[in-house]
């Protein structure tokens, strides 16, 4: 499937209008980690929504009157409200603010197999992109692999207004929300149902990637980083990008790496694989220790810590 950013049906149009309505009301919700989200909504008195942010941010059930007539009608027309018992409803989508833009993504908890993620990693990824694309080649070709809600490509397009942008994902639900998010944020983009960079011609100036990097016991496609203690998908995406970069082109990879006995095996694997494909590597830790609770599981029994990293690969001219 290859579709430019365009409204496809009445439900898409209602979602787009909902984003516009929230923006006009000054809506701004920052998505925390799932653990923080659970703690906040578990507090006494947080059983039901009292504000618009409770509905579209904290994913709380709500009664009539919490949303004004316009927002309620748009959410209903978009088909995102479901019964929540006792006469209450709940939104199946969240809306979060990032870099001054609003993004649709899946409601909490993100347990569906086709869930569309946005969270603290998205904010760090956006910051990395903005820093790396402070200088952008004119008329750059930008591809965001596994785009999810479209954060990478949309933020990059904001830094590179003359760029052509392609958003790829294996999840049709993600591509749908990414397309609507792009339209709302006035970004022209092509949406492509693709695994990594399949179907994307070589000669790409900037490849963006924020893959899953934690081992998922259930092996769900959008959550599981694979072998290398969750680093395999990151390595595979980096290899696919390196083989399609234009001379001087860059991969901006944000991911996590399991550190074992002080060794960053993902860094070593990336350096070797990229060198074989004519790319240099800049690599740094962004946060030395995240998701410490994962170390309690058998898959991480030999891991010291999980670090968040930024890896910038540049193809030689």
C-alpha positions in Angstrom: 0.0 0.0 0.0 1.4 3.4 -1.0 -0.7 6.4 -0.2 0.0 10.1 0.1 -1.3 11.9 3.1 -5.0 12.3 2.4 -8.3 11.9 4.3 -9.6 8.5 3.2 -13.1 8.4 4.8 -15.5 10.1 7.2 -13.9 8.6 10.3 -10.5 9.9 9.2 -12.1 13.3 8.6 -13.6 13.3 12.1 -10.3 12.3 13.7 -8.6 15.2 11.9 -11.3 17.6 13.0 -10.9 16.3 16.6 -7.2 17.1 16.5 -8.0 20.6 15.3 -10.6 21.0 18.0 -8.2 19.9 20.7 -5.5 22.2 19.3 -7.9 25.2 19.3 -8.6 24.5 23.0 -4.9 24.5 23.9 -4.8 20.8 24.7 -1.4 19.6 25.8 -0.8 16.2 27.3 2.7 14.6 27.7 2.6 10.8 27.7 4.5 9.2 30.6 5.8 5.6 30.9 3.2 2.9 31.4 4.4 2.5 35.0 3.9 6.1 35.7 0.5 6.1 33.9 -0.7 3.2 36.1 0.4 4.9 39.3 -1.4 8.1 38.4 -4.7 6.6 37.3 -4.6 4.2 40.3 -4.8 7.1 42.8 -8.0 7.6 44.8 -10.5 9.8 42.9 -9.0 8.9 39.5 -11.6 6.3 38.6 -13.5 8.6 36.2 -12.4 11.4 33.9 -13.0 15.0 35.0 -11.2 16.8 32.2 -10.5 16.5 28.5 -7.0 15.4 29.3 -8.4 12.6 31.5 -10.3 11.4 28.4 -7.7 11.7 25.6 -4.6 11.5 27.7 -5.1 9.4 30.8 -7.6 7.1 29.0 -10.1 7.2 31.9 -13.8 6.3 31.4 -16.0 9.4 31.3 -19.7 10.3 31.7 -21.8 12.7 29.6 -20.8 16.3 30.1 -17.0 15.9 30.4 -16.5 16.5 26.7 -18.3 19.5 25.1 -20.8 18.8 22.4 -18.4 19.4 19.5 -15.6 17.2 20.9 -18.0 14.5 21.9 -19.7 14.5 18.4 -16.3 14.3 16.6 -15.1 11.4 18.8 -18.3 9.6 18.2 -18.2 10.2 14.5 -14.6 8.9 14.4 -15.8 5.7 16.0 -13.2 5.9 18.9 -15.7 5.7 21.8 -16.6 2.4 23.4 -18.8 1.4 26.4 -17.0 1.3 29.7 -19.8 0.1 31.9 -22.2 2.0 34.2 -23.2 4.3 31.4 -19.6 5.4 30.9 -17.5 5.6 27.7 -13.8 5.3 27.0 -11.7 6.6 24.1 -9.7 3.9 22.2 -7.1 6.6 21.2 -5.0 9.1 23.0 -3.7 12.4 21.9 -0.3 13.7 23.0 1.7 16.9 22.4 5.3 16.7 21.2 7.4 19.5 19.9 4.3 21.7 19.8 2.4 19.2 17.6 -0.5 16.9 18.5 -0.3 13.2 17.7 -3.0 10.4 17.8 -1.9 7.1 19.2 -3.3 4.1 21.1 -5.1 4.4 24.4 -3.6 3.0 27.6 -2.9 0.1 28.2 -1.4 -0.6 24.8 -2.2 -4.3 24.9 -3.6 -4.7 21.3 -1.5 -6.6 18.8 -1.7 -3.6 16.5 -1.2 -0.9 19.1 0.3 2.4 18.0 2.9 3.6 20.4 4.0 7.0 21.6 5.8 7.7 24.9 9.0 9.0 26.5 11.1 7.3 23.8 9.3 9.3 21.2 10.2 12.6 22.9 13.9 11.6 23.1 13.8 10.4 19.5 12.4 13.7 18.4 15.1 15.6 20.3 17.8 13.5 18.6 16.3 14.2 15.2 16.0 17.9 15.7 19.7 18.1 16.9 21.0 16.0 14.0 19.0 17.8 11.3 19.8 21.3 12.4 21.5 21.3 9.0 19.6 19.4 6.4 20.5 18.9 2.7 18.1 20.7 0.3 15.4 18.5 -1.2 16.4 15.6 1.0 14.7 12.2 0.8 13.7 11.2 4.3 12.4 7.8 5.3 11.0 6.9 8.7 11.2 3.1 9.3 8.5 1.7 11.6 7.0 5.1 11.9 4.3 4.2 14.4 2.4 7.5 15.1 4.7 9.3 12.6 6.7 11.2 15.1 10.1 10.8 13.4 9.1 11.7 9.9 6.9 14.6 11.0 9.6 16.1 13.2 12.2 15.7 10.5 10.0 17.4 7.9 9.6 20.3 10.3 13.4 20.7 10.3 13.7 20.0 6.5 10.8 21.8 4.8 12.0 21.0 1.3 12.3 17.3 2.0 10.2 14.5 0.6 9.1 12.2 3.4 8.1 8.5 3.4 6.6 6.8 6.4 6.8 3.0 6.5 5.4 0.5 8.9 4.2 -3.1 9.0 1.1 -2.1 10.9 -1.8 -0.6 8.9 -3.3 0.9 12.0 -0.1 2.8 12.6 0.1 4.1 9.0 -3.5 5.3 9.3 -2.8 7.4 12.4 0.6 8.5 11.0 -1.2 9.8 7.9 -3.8 11.7 9.9 -1.1 13.1 12.2 0.9 14.3 9.2 -2.2 16.0 7.7 -2.9 17.8 10.9 0.7 18.9 11.2 0.7 20.1 7.6 3.3 17.6 6.4 3.2 16.0 3.0 4.2 12.4 3.2 3.9 9.0 1.5 2.7 6.2 3.7 4.1 2.7 2.7 3.1 -0.7 4.2 6.6 -2.1 4.3 8.9 -4.2 6.5 12.0 -2.0 7.1 12.8 -0.5 3.6 11.2 -3.0 1.3 9.9 -1.2 -1.8 11.9 2.0 -1.0 14.4 2.9 -3.8 18.0 3.5 -2.8 19.6 6.9 -2.7 18.0 8.0 0.7 19.5 11.0 2.4 18.1 10.4 5.9 16.8 7.2 7.4 15.1 7.5 10.8 14.5 4.5 13.1 13.1 4.1 16.6 12.6 0.3 16.8 11.4 -1.9 19.7 14.4 -2.8 21.8 12.9 -4.9 24.7 12.3 -8.6 24.5 8.6 -9.3 24.6 7.7 -12.7 26.1 4.7 -13.0 23.8 6.9 -12.1 20.7 4.5 -9.4 19.5 5.8 -7.8 16.3 5.6 -4.2 17.4 7.1 -4.8 20.9 9.8 -7.4 20.5 13.4 -6.3 19.6 14.5 -9.9 18.9 17.8 -11.5 19.6 20.9 -9.6 21.0 18.7 -9.0 24.1 16.3 -7.0 22.1 18.9 -5.3 19.7 18.4 -7.5 16.6 15.7 -5.4 15.0 17.9 -2.3 15.5 20.8 -4.0 13.8 18.6 -5.3 10.9 17.2 -1.8 10.3 20.6 -0.3 10.4 21.9 -2.8 7.8 18.8 -2.1 5.6 19.4 1.6 5.8 23.1 1.4 5.1 22.5 -0.5 1.9 20.1 2.3 0.6 21.7 5.5 1.8 22.9 8.0 -0.8 26.6 9.0 -0.5 26.8 11.3 2.5 23.4 10.0 3.7 22.7 9.4 7.3 20.9 6.9 9.5 19.5 8.4 12.8 18.8 5.4 15.0 17.4 5.7 18.5 17.2 2.5 20.4 18.2 0.6 23.6 21.1 -1.7 24.2 21.7 -4.4 26.8 25.0 -3.9 28.6 26.6 -7.2 29.7 29.7 -7.3 31.8 30.3 -3.7 30.8 30.2 -4.5 27.1 27.8 -2.9 24.6 27.3 -5.7 22.1 24.9 -3.8 19.9 27.5 -1.1 19.4 30.1 -3.6 18.4 27.7 -5.3 16.0 26.6 -2.0 14.5 30.2 -0.9 14.0 31.2 -4.1 12.2 28.1 -4.3 10.0 28.2 -0.6 9.0 31.9 -0.6 8.3 31.3 -3.5 5.8 28.8 -1.2 4.0 31.0 1.8 3.8 29.5 3.7 6.7 31.1 5.4 9.7 29.4 5.4 13.1 28.9 8.0 15.9 27.4 6.4 19.0 26.5 7.7 22.4 24.5 6.8 25.5 21.5 9.1 25.9 20.4 7.5 29.2 22.5 4.9 31.0 19.7 2.9 32.7 16.0 2.4 31.8 13.5 -0.4 32.3 15.3 -1.8 35.2 12.3 -4.0 36.0 13.1 -6.1 32.9 16.3 -7.4 34.6 14.1 -9.5 36.8 13.1 -11.7 33.9 15.0 -14.7 32.6 15.8 -13.1 29.3 17.9 -10.5 31.0 19.4 -12.6 33.8 23.0 -11.7 32.6 22.4 -8.1 31.8 23.9 -5.2 33.9 21.6 -2.5 32.6 19.7 -1.3 29.5 21.0 1.9 28.0 19.2 4.2 25.6 21.5 5.1 22.7 21.8 7.3 19.7 23.6 5.8 16.7 24.4 8.0 13.7 25.7 6.2 10.6 27.0 8.2 7.6 27.7 6.6 4.3 31.0 7.6 2.7 31.0 9.7 -0.5 
